[in-house]
Amino acid sequence: MLSHTFNLKDPSSKNESLIFLRARFPDESKYLKYSTGETIHPKLWDKSTRQPKVKPGRTNEAVALREISTQLNRYSNEFDRAVSELKLHDQPITIEAVKQKLDLVFKKVAVKKSFFDVYELFIEERKQLGKVSTSAIEKDERIKEMLKVFMNATGYSITFNRMNKHFYIRFAKYCREERKVKLKNNTLGKYFGFLKTFLRWALENRFHNNDDFKKWENISSDTYEVALSSQELEAMCALDYSKNKRLEKVRDVFVFGCATGMRYGDYSKIDRSKVEDDHIIVNTQKGKNYITIPLNKYSRSILAKYEYELPIISAQKFREYIKEVAEDAKMTQEVTKVSFIGSERTEVKFFKYQLVSSHTARRTFITLSLEKGMRPEIVMSITGHRDYKSFQKYIKLSQRIKADEMNKAWS
C-alpha cells in the first residue's frame, strides 16, 4: 500500500498551523500535499509519530486533540481506500486521481476561505441586498460571535468540514450546560436555524460542499404565549386615557394590531398612502409579500382618530408601555409559563399582563378571528402566512371556545 503521513504547514509557528496529508508517488516527481482543514499548535504535535499528542481526560484541550486525531484517521482511511479502488479498477495511481477521490469524500471546493471570513461575506451580502431586516442582520452577527466564543471556550476548531453531527451535539451541550447563560430549547433551535441559513448559502455559493447540516434535528418546545380574549380587548378599548396620551397612543396602536393581524414592524408604520378602498395594502417587512387587509370598526376608527398617521413609538418603549395598559385592563390572572433546557423543565408564574407584548396583537387577531368563525385560509391571507404549520403556532383558542366545542361534541 502506498504510504502517507501528516505534516504541519509551519512547524515553527507560535500559533496554530494547518495539517497536511503528504504522500510520495513512485512514478511522479511531485508529492501529494492535501490540506485536512485541521489546525494544531506545534507544541501539541508529536514530531516522531506525526500525530497530535493525545491526552486522557475531559479538559477542553484533551477533547480537542482527540477530535483532531479522529479527523486525521478519516483522512488516512480515505487515502488508503482511494489507492485500493484505483488498483482494483486497474487505473493509474496518480496524485490527481487520488486527490479527486479525496475531494469527493471531504467535499473540497475551489474557493479557499475560512469559515468566519465566509460568514462575514454572507452578512455583508444580506446588508447590500436589503432582503432581510436589521434585526435579522443582528441575529446573524450574534450567532457568529457566539460560535467564536464557543470555539475559544471549548477548543473546538470550527471549519466547514466539521459542521457535522458531532458539532451539532457539542454545540448544543455547550449552550445548554456550559454557557454562563444557558439557552432554552426554543432559543437554541432558532440559533441552529440561523446557522443552517448561513451554511445553506455557503453551500449554494460553493464555499463548501458539506451538507451534513441538513440532517440536524430541529429543536423546539411548546411555550405559553398569550392572546387577548374578546372581553379583554373590549376592556382595553374602554380605558380612559384622556389624561395620559403616552398610554393612549400605545393602546391605540396595539388595538390596531389586534384588528389587522399585522406585525409590529408593519402596523407601526401605517399611513394614508397604504390605505385604498377601505383596505390596507402593504408589502410586509418580513415576508416581502403584498397583503390586503380589509378595515373593520376598530382599525377604521383608529386610523380616523390619528388622521391616517399612526403614532410612531420605539419597539422598546412599546414593549414596556403595553404591559402598563394590560395591567390597567385588569389582566392580572396568574399564568404558568413552562420552558425546557434540554429535558429539564422549568415553570415560572407570571401575571398575564407581564407577558403581553407587541406580538400579542397578531396572535390575538388570529385567535379571535377563528373564534368568530373566519375560515383559516382567509385569516392566513390577511396575516400573510404561506403555510399552515407556521400559522398554527399562533392559534390560541380561548377556554370558553374549547368548553363550547367540548359540550357540543359530548352532550
Secondary structure, DSSP 8 states (H G I E B T S, - for coil): ----EEEES-TT-SS-EEEEEEEE-TT-SSEEEEEEEEEE-GGGEETTTTEE----SSSHHHHHHHHHHHHHHHHHHHHHHHHHHHHHTT----HHHHHHHHHHHHT--S----HHHHHHHHHHHHHHHT-S-HHHHHHHHHHHHHHHHHHHHH-----GGG-SHHHHHHHHHIIIIISSS---HHHHHHHHHHHHHHHHHHHHTTS----GGGG--------------HHHHHHHHT---TT-HHHHHHHHHHHHHHHH---HHHHTT-BGGGEETTEEEEE-TTT--EEEEE--HHHHHHHHHTTTB-----HHHHHHHHHHHHHHTT---EEEEEEEETTEEEEEEEEGGGG--TTHHHHHHHHHHHHTT--HHHHHHHHT--SHHHHHTT----HHHHHHHHHHHH-
